[in-house]
Amino acid sequence: MHIIHLSSECYPIAKVGGLGDVVGALPKYLDKIEGVESKVVMPYVYNEKVKNINKELDHVAYLPFRKDNLEVKIWKTLDFGYNLYLVEIEGFSHRNEVYGYADDSYYFTAFQIAALNWIHQWEEMPDIIHCHDYHTGFVPFFMKYAHQYPKFREIPSVFTIHNGKYQGQMSWDIPNCFPWFDTWQTPLLVWDNCVNAMASAVKCAWKVNTVSQQYMQELMNGDSSLAPLFRQEWAKCSGILNGIDNEEWNPETDPNIVFNYTARNAIKGKSENKKVLCERFGFDEKLPLIAFIGRFVDQKGVDVLSDAIWKAINIADFKANFLVIGSGDMFLSDGVKQMKAYLDERFNYFIGYDEVLARLAYAGADFMIMPSRFEPCGLNQFYTFRYGGLPIVRTVGGLLDSVIDFEDEGGNGIRFINLTSDDILHAIYRAIKLKADKKRINKIIKDNMKLDFSWEKSAEEYLKLYRSLK
């Protein structure tokens, strides 16, 4: 089975969030299954990673787009264990970042057309074209209705939603850039009185999935404007929980941590890494260490977490350390920085992205807190399990599907329901109490390291989905 993945991100070339991790790992694990071949096609990003990989020019073509005829170069690399292709399109600014440019809508539209033009001229067509998030949301429509792609008519398209908040709402000018299609099919591109790439994909793709079962239910029944559309298309919608790359995330071999360990010596391993982490940030290593790692955006609940930390540290007998690591919204970043000036040594922060520090935090923190407003899947809880920590999570999306409260059978973390500082405080209090019960928490630590949330399982689920379409 030959599968093409179209995505705006792919780790380690370009990663902003979980989409990059998924597209960087899923093809590698699919290719481990006999008879499966995966390719990833993504836009060219002018960063150091792309500059330093081994790549060769695979294809050159010209793309009529708006009033221009743009040169398209497609570069190929085998550095990551599968075929990865980078689509370079002239006429757009050199993009050092994945997103955030004024012409993003036109750029990702041009990328989708250029990629399909190239694939359509292959002698042997792929079995599945798998599109990831709204940046590739027009592809299912093109495959069905654009007249220049007759060879795609019977090829199944799969659309995966990694974050339903970003729908790709665009101006009415965008369809003027499309390959020729019959104008009476324009309603397939529209939702809420604008062109909507995600809505188009949900309408036109053969199968639609999200990255957890619970998140699909939330998309269907929540307050999103697309909820009626998901209910309408329910028969082709499902959820497949993400996985992690156990080879990449392995405390036994991870070069980023100071003491490597397995489940057998996890207590000592976490203690040694915690010691270094506490020395760096001025914490008392005898206290429980609760860390947050993530983007400073509304989704992640950093604002409410900050309020909870403020309250906790102003309670004299609340014995815990809090470490916040992340970047994003400047208002939230400034707020976290200002907290340090008013709170004692039980709070510290790091603003920015530092992979080495993040790995050390997974290895050294006792608990990883995730107070998300919504969470399609979440990966931090899997990394936390893998490194022997316990996640403290709000019961939404993939967090609900993967974290079981320690009071229940098979418990592997701590859950709370409402996104309020009081609910977070109560969850933290329960964490501190659990940390004091050494026998109990040590067993959970070792059990968590044996949990299997690897891509092997998730890849098999995607393969079942693909096979259901043939």
N, C-alpha and C positions, 0 to 999 in steps of 0.2 A: 504493500500500500504506500502510495506516494502522497505526502501531505505538504502543502505550502502554508506557512504562517506569515501573515502580513501584520506588521506591528510598527508603532512609532518608537518603541523602546526594546532593547535587548541587552541584558547584562552579559559581559562587562563593558560593552561598547557605549551604551547610553542607558542610564537608569535614573528615573525620578521617583518611582514608587514600586509597588508590588507588581505592576505590569512588566517592568523590566526583568524582575526576578523570575517570573513565570515563563516568559518567552525565552529567557536564557537557559532555563532548565528543562522544560517540557520536551523540546525537540531532542535533546541529548538522551533523555530517558525513553522516549518513543523509539529512537534508533537502536536501543538495546534489545528491543523486541524483534524477533526474527521476522523478516519479510516487510519491515517498515523502514521507510526512508523519509526524513524530514528536511525541509529547507526553510530558512528564515529570510524574508525580504523586508528591509527597513530603509528609511531615509538616511542619507549620508549626513554625518555630524562631524564638524571640523574641530575635533578635540584631540588630546594627546593619545588616547586609546586608539583611535582610528589611524592617527599618524604613524604609530609604532607597530601595527599588526602587519603580517605578511599578506599582501593582497595583489590581485592581478586584474587587469581590465578584461571583463567577460563579454561586454556588449556595448555598442554605441548605436544610438538611434536619434530621431528627431520627433518632438512632440508638438503638434499644433495646439496652442493653448492661448485663449483669448485672441489677441491680435499678433501673437508672436509664434515663432517656430523654434522651440527650445531644444538645445542639445541635451541628451540624456546619456550619462555614462553609468554602467552597472558594474560594480566591483565585486569580486568574489574572494572570500577568505575561508580557509579550513582550520584556522587556529583554535577553534572552540569545540571540535569534535563533531561538527555537522556543517553542511554548506550554509554559509551566511552571505547574503548579497546586500550591498549598499547602493541605493539609487541616488545618484548625484544629478541634480537638475540645474542647468544654468538659468540665469534670469532672476534668481532669488538670492537674497543676501547670504553670505557664508554663515551658517548657523553653528555657533559654538555650543548652544543649548538646544534641548529638544523642543521646548515650547516657549511662548512668550513674545512672539513677533507679530507685528500688526497684520501681516499677510498670511497668518497660519492657515486660515480657511482655504485660501487659494493654493497654498503650498501642499497641504495634505491631499487636496483634491487632485493636484497635478501628480503627486506621488502615486495615488491609487490608479490613475489612468496609465501612467508610464509603466507601472508594474504589470498591469493586465495586458497592455500592448505587447510587452516582452514575452509574458507567459503564453499568450494566445498564439504566438508564432512557433512555439515548440512543436516538434514532430510528435512527441508523446505527451498527452495531457496529464496533469495530476489527477489523483482520485478524489482529493478533498482540498478546498481552499478555506483555510481557517483564519478568520478576521478577528482582530483584538481591539476592542474599544472603538469609540466614535471616529477616530482618525482613519479607520478603514471601513467606516460604516456604509459608504456608497457602493462598495464592491459587490455585495449581493444584488443590488439593483442593476448595476452595470451588467453583471453576468446573465441576468434574466432578460433585460430589456434593451440594452444598447445594441444597435443593429450591427456594429462592427465586430461583435464577439459571438458568432454563432456556435463556435466549438465549446463555449462554456454552458450552453443551455441545459445539458444533462449532468453537469458536474455539481455535486452538492456543495453548498456553502454553510459554514458554521460560524456563528458570531458569539464571541465571549465578552461579557460585560465585567470589567474589572472594577469599575467605579461608575455607578449610575448617575452620580451627581453631574458629571460632565457629559452632556448630551450632544454637543456639536450643533448648537443652534446658529444658523447662518442666514445671510441676506438672500433675497430673492434673485440676486445676480448670479449666484453660484451655479445653478443649472445651465446657464448660458455657456459655461465652460465644459459641460459634459459632452461625451460622445453622443452622436445622434440617437435620439429616442423619440417615441410618439408622445406628444404633449398631453394626451389624455391620461397618461400614466403619472403625471406630476403629483397627484394626491399621495402616491406612495413615498414621496420625499418630504411630505409636510406633516407637521404636528404643531398645535398651538399657534397657528397662523404664521409659521416661519418654516424655512427649510431646516430639518432636524435629522442629522446623520444617524443618530442612534435609533430613532423611531423608524427610519427607512430600513435599517438593518433588521430590526425586529419584525417588520412587515415582510421583508423579502428573503431573509435567510431560511434555509431548510431547517436548521436547528439553532436554538438560542440557549445559551447557558450562562450562569453566573458562577462565581468562585466559591459558593457555599449554598447549601439547600435553604438555610434560613434566610439568606439575603434575597433569594428569589421570591420567597414568601413576602418579605418586606417590600420588595419592588411591586408586587401584585396588590398588596393590601395597605401600603403606606400612603403618604400624602403627596408623593411625586405626581407631577402632571402626566407622566407616562403610565401610571398605575392602570387606568382603564385599558390601555393598549396591551399591557402584559396579561391582563385577565382575558382579553379577547384572543390572544395568541397562546393561551395556556398549554395547549396540546403539544407544542413544540418546545416548551421551556422546561429547563431542569437546572439543577445545581450540582457542581462537582467541586469538592473541597480541594483547595490548592495543597501542594506539598512543598518540601524543601529539598535541597540538594545535600544529602547526607555526606557526600564526599567533600563538598565545599565547607559545610558547617559540621565540623568534627572536633570536639575538644581534645581528642587523643593526638591529633596531628596539627591543629591550628597553630601557625607560627606567630599569630598576633597576641597570644596570651603568654603569661610568664611561667605557668606550670601546666603541663598537659596531663590529662586524666581521663579515666573511663568510669563506668558505673561502679567498678570495684573499689576505686580510691577517690570517689567523687567528693567525699566530705573534706578530705585533705586538699584536694585540687581546688575546690571552691574557696576554701579558707586561705590558701596561698595567693590566689588571684585577688580575693577581697582585700587582703592585707596591702597589696600594692595599690589598688584602687583607692583605698581609704587614705593611704599616705599621700597620694597625689592631690586629693581634695580636702584633706584635713579632717577626716571623719574619725570617730572612735570606733574601731573595728569590732568592739564587743557588742555594739548595737545592731539591730537588724538594718540592712541597707535596701531601700526601695528605690528603684530607678525607673525613669521614663526615657524611652528613646523614640523619637519620631519627628514628623514635620509639625511645625507650629502653624496649623490650619484649624479652621472651625471644626472639621470632622473629628479631630483627635481629642477634643475636650480639654486642651491645655489650660484654657481660662478657668474652668471649674476646678481642675486639679490644683492650680496655683492657689486658689482660694482655700482648698482643703489643706494644703501644706501650710499655708499661713496660719490657719486655725490650729493645726496640729502642733506646730512649733511654739505657739503661744499657750499651749497647755503644758505646764511644767513637767508633769509625769508621763508625757507622751514620748517614750524612749525609742526613737528611730531616726535614721539618717535618710535624707532625700536627695537624689541626684537627678537633675533634668538635663538631657542631652538632645539637641535638635536645632532646627533653624526654619525660617520661613517668614511668616507675617512679622513685620517690623514692630508693630504695636505689641504683639505677644512677646517678642524677643526682648523689647525694652522693659516690659513688665517683669519678666523673669530676672533680668539683670538688676532691676531696682529692688527686688525682694532680698537679694544678697546683702544690701546695705542695712536692712532693718531686721534681719533674722540672724540667729546665732549659728554656730558651727555645724549644726545638724542639717543645714541646707547648703547646696552648691550647684553649679551649673556649668555647662559647656555649650556655647553657641557655635554651630557649624556642623560640617559633616566630617567625621574622622572614623574610618573603618576600623583602625586598630583599637581606638578607644571603645567603640561599640562592642567589639568582640570581647575586650577585657571586662566591660560592664555585664555582658551576658554571663561570662564565666565567674565574675566576682559578686554580683548582686544576689541577694537572697530572694528578692521578689521583683518582678517587672510589671509595672502598672499600665493598663490600657483603658482609659476612661472614655471610649469613643462614643460620639453621637450616633454614628453608624459605622459599620466595619464590614465591607463585602466579604472578606476572609480574614485578613490579618496574617502576618507571618511571624511577628515578634513572639507570639505565644509558642510557636513551634521552635524557634531558636532558643527560647527560654527553657522549654522541655529538654532540648538537645544538650544544653549546657547545665542541666541539673537544677534550674531555678523553678520558682512557682509563679505563674502569671496571676495578677489581680485584674479582673476584666469586668466590663459591663456586659450584660447578657444581650448582645445584639449580633446579628450576622454570623460570620464564621467563628466568632468567639463563643457564641452559644453552642455551635456545633462541635467545638473541639475541647472546651474547658469544662471540667466537671468539678463542682465545689467539693472541697476536701472533706466535708461532713457527709457526703454521699458515697456510695460504693464506687470504688475505682477513682476516687477524687484525685485531681492533679493540680488544683489551683483554688482560687477564691473568686467568687462571683458576687456582683451586686446588680441591682435592677435599675435604679433611677440615677440620672446624671445630676446629682446634687452633691454639694460639699459634705453634707451630713452622711449620705450613703457611702461616699468615698472614705470618710473618716471611720465609719463603722467597719468597712472592709479592711482598712489599715490596722485598726485595733485588733481585728480577728487575726491578721497576719502576725502581729507582734505576739499575740497569745500563742499562736501555733509555733512560732520560732522558739518560744521558751520550752516547748515540749520536744526535746531533742530526739527522743526515740521515734516519735511519730513523724517529725519533719524529715529526719534522715532517711526513713523508709520511702517517703514520697519522692525525695530527691533521687534516690537510686531507681525507683520505679519509673519516674519521668524520663530518665535517660534511656530507658528501654522502650519507650513508646515509639510507634512507627508512623510518622507523618511524612514519609519519604515520597518522592516523585514516582517511585516504582508503582505504588498503589494508584496514585492519581492518573498516571499514564495509561494504566490498564483501563480505567474508567473512560478516559477519552477515546481509547481504541474501540471500546464497546459502542460509544456514541457514533464514531465514524462508521463502523461496520453496520450499524442499524440503518444507514443511509444507502448502502450499496445493494 
